[in-house]
Amino acid sequence: MVQATTPVQDSGQNDSSNGFRVGTKRDEATSGVASPTTAGRSVLPPIEWTHVDRGKILREDLLGVGGATTAIMVGLTVFIATAMGIALVLTTVLTALGFEFSSLY
């Protein structure tokens, strides 16, 4: 907490005559202190541990890897097919314009 400085505080006097408290001393007892008595005990339900089915986990992992591999293969196939289509169209257009590719060899 930041307190404003006054000539009274700067002179070394520790009093509260200026309307604000100097220091951290508490004048009254603190309310809301926890009582030392214990509350009644409540009964919690027992902990139930779930059984890990390793076969199910392995199947799910293999299906995930299989799906990812299939997606990669389909994407690669589409990429190659697109590249071949572009090459075929380009070759057809350049041949129609009279450009001879065998002359480059």
C-alpha positions in Angstrom: 0.0 0.0 0.0 1.3 3.4 -0.9 0.7 6.3 1.5 1.0 9.9 0.8 3.9 11.8 2.5 3.2 14.8 4.6 5.6 17.0 6.6 4.5 15.2 9.8 5.6 11.8 8.4 8.9 13.2 7.0 9.7 14.7 10.5 9.7 11.2 12.0 6.6 11.5 14.1 4.4 8.4 14.2 0.8 9.5 14.9 -2.5 9.4 13.2 -3.4 13.1 13.7 -3.5 13.9 10.0 -6.4 11.5 9.2 -4.5 8.4 8.1 -2.7 5.7 10.0 1.1 5.6 10.1 2.5 2.1 10.3 0.8 -1.3 10.3 -0.4 -1.8 13.9 -3.9 -3.1 14.2 -6.1 -1.4 16.9 -8.9 -4.0 17.1 -9.1 -7.8 17.0 -9.4 -9.4 13.7 -12.8 -10.9 12.9 -13.4 -14.0 10.9 -10.6 -16.1 12.6 -11.1 -19.8 12.1 -12.2 -21.7 15.1 -10.0 -24.6 16.4 -12.9 -27.0 16.5 -13.1 -29.6 13.8 -16.1 -30.2 11.6 -17.9 -33.5 11.3 -16.2 -36.1 9.0 -17.9 -36.8 5.7 -17.7 -40.2 4.1 -16.3 -40.1 0.5 -17.2 -42.8 -2.0 -14.5 -45.4 -2.7 -12.1 -44.7 -5.6 -12.9 -46.9 -8.6 -10.0 -47.5 -11.0 -10.9 -48.1 -14.6 -9.4 -51.1 -16.4 -7.1 -50.2 -19.3 -7.9 -52.2 -22.4 -4.6 -52.2 -24.3 -6.1 -54.0 -27.3 -8.6 -51.2 -27.7 -5.9 -48.5 -27.5 -3.8 -50.4 -30.0 -6.7 -50.7 -32.4 -7.5 -47.0 -32.2 -3.9 -46.0 -32.7 -3.5 -48.3 -35.7 -6.8 -46.9 -37.2 -5.4 -43.4 -36.7 -2.1 -44.2 -38.4 -3.9 -46.1 -41.2 -6.2 -43.1 -41.8 -3.3 -40.7 -41.9 -1.4 -43.0 -44.3 -4.4 -43.2 -46.5 -4.9 -39.5 -46.5 -1.2 -39.0 -47.5 -1.4 -41.5 -50.3 -4.6 -40.0 -51.7 -3.1 -36.5 -51.5 0.1 -37.6 -53.3 -1.9 -39.4 -56.0 -4.0 -36.3 -56.6 -0.8 -34.2 -56.8 0.8 -36.5 -59.3 -2.4 -36.7 -61.4 -2.7 -32.9 -61.4 1.0 -32.5 -62.5 0.5 -35.1 -65.3 -2.7 -33.3 -66.5 -0.9 -29.9 -66.6 2.0 -31.5 -68.6 -0.4 -33.1 -71.0 -2.3 -29.8 -71.6 0.9 -27.9 -72.0 2.4 -30.4 -74.5 -0.9 -30.4 -76.5 -1.0 -26.6 -76.7 2.7 -26.3 -77.7 2.4 -29.0 -80.3 -0.6 -27.3 -81.8 1.4 -24.1 -82.0 4.0 -25.9 -84.0 6.8 -26.2 -81.4 8.8 -29.4 -82.0 10.1 -31.0 -78.7 12.4 -33.5 -80.5 14.5 -30.6 -81.8 15.7 -29.8 -78.3 17.5 -33.2 -77.9 
